[in-house]
Amino acid sequence: MQGDFPWEPLLELLHRNDVVCRGILGEKVATQGLGPYDEDDFDHFLEDCGIQVTDLHDSIPSAFVLGREEWEPDELEAAIEARRGRNLRVYSQEMVVASLALGADLFGV
């Protein structure tokens, strides 16, 4: 797509900020969906950062990362309900990349 941001090369570089990545997301996140990255590619990127990746329905960590599409609203709602009364952060894939590029959590946590 013309004019689209070149997302792919960022994953090759940003995993070098693995300490920052774990500081932002924690040691474990749940992911679902794709866009701008393929879900498997993004999961591998997070694993390269030293983060354990699970599915929304497998585990309920304190951070979720969603792609632009192909995520299940019912599963997300169930996961949010399971975390009721506890901290929860929901990121888009782009928010994770932006946080790593900045070296700080966009939520300011």
C-alpha positions in Angstrom: 0.0 0.0 0.0 1.5 3.3 -1.0 2.2 5.7 1.8 1.9 3.0 4.4 4.5 3.1 7.2 7.3 0.5 6.8 6.5 -1.6 9.9 8.4 -4.7 9.1 12.0 -3.5 9.5 11.2 -2.2 13.0 10.8 -5.7 14.5 14.3 -6.6 13.3 15.8 -3.7 15.4 13.5 -3.1 18.4 14.0 -6.5 20.0 17.4 -5.2 21.0 15.5 -3.0 23.5 14.5 -6.2 25.3 15.0 -4.8 28.8 12.8 -1.8 27.9 10.2 -4.1 26.3 9.9 -6.2 29.4 9.8 -3.0 31.6 6.9 -1.8 29.5 4.9 -5.0 29.0 6.1 -7.2 31.8 7.2 -10.8 31.6 4.0 -12.2 30.1 1.4 -10.8 27.6 -1.6 -12.2 25.8 -1.8 -11.4 22.1 -4.4 -11.8 19.4 -5.0 -10.6 15.9 -2.9 -9.2 13.1 -2.0 -5.9 11.6 0.3 -4.3 10.9 2.2 -7.4 11.7 1.4 -11.1 11.3 0.4 -12.4 14.7 3.1 -15.2 14.7 5.8 -12.7 13.6 4.8 -10.3 16.4 4.7 -13.1 18.9 8.2 -14.2 17.9 9.4 -10.6 18.2 8.0 -10.5 21.8 9.6 -13.8 22.6 12.9 -12.4 21.3 12.4 -9.6 23.9 12.2 -12.3 26.6 8.4 -12.1 27.0 6.2 -15.1 27.4 3.3 -14.9 24.9 -0.1 -16.5 25.5 -3.5 -16.4 23.9 -6.3 -14.4 25.5 -8.2 -17.5 26.4 -5.1 -19.4 27.8 -3.9 -16.9 30.4 -4.9 -13.6 31.8 -1.8 -11.4 32.2 -1.9 -7.7 33.0 -1.2 -6.7 29.4 -2.9 -7.6 26.1 -1.6 -6.7 22.6 -4.1 -6.7 19.8 -3.7 -6.5 16.0 -5.9 -4.3 13.9 -8.1 -7.3 12.8 -8.9 -10.9 13.4 -9.2 -10.7 17.1 -12.2 -12.1 18.9 -14.3 -9.5 20.8 -16.0 -12.2 23.0 -12.6 -13.5 24.1 -11.4 -10.0 24.8 -14.5 -9.2 26.9 -14.1 -12.5 28.8 -10.4 -11.8 29.5 -11.2 -8.2 30.6 -13.9 -9.6 32.9 -11.5 -12.1 34.4 -9.2 -9.2 35.3 -11.9 -7.1 37.0 -10.6 -5.2 39.9 -6.9 -5.6 38.8 -4.7 -3.5 36.6 -5.0 -4.2 32.9 -3.4 -2.5 29.9 -4.5 -3.1 26.3 -2.1 -2.1 23.6 -2.2 -2.2 19.8 0.8 -3.6 18.0 1.6 -0.1 17.0 1.5 1.1 20.6 4.1 -1.5 21.6 6.4 -0.5 18.7 6.0 3.2 19.5 6.7 2.6 23.2 9.8 0.7 22.4 11.0 3.4 19.9 10.4 6.1 22.6 11.9 3.9 25.4 8.8 4.6 27.5 5.3 3.2 28.0 2.8 5.3 26.2 0.4 4.8 29.1 2.9 6.5 31.4 2.8 3.6 33.9 
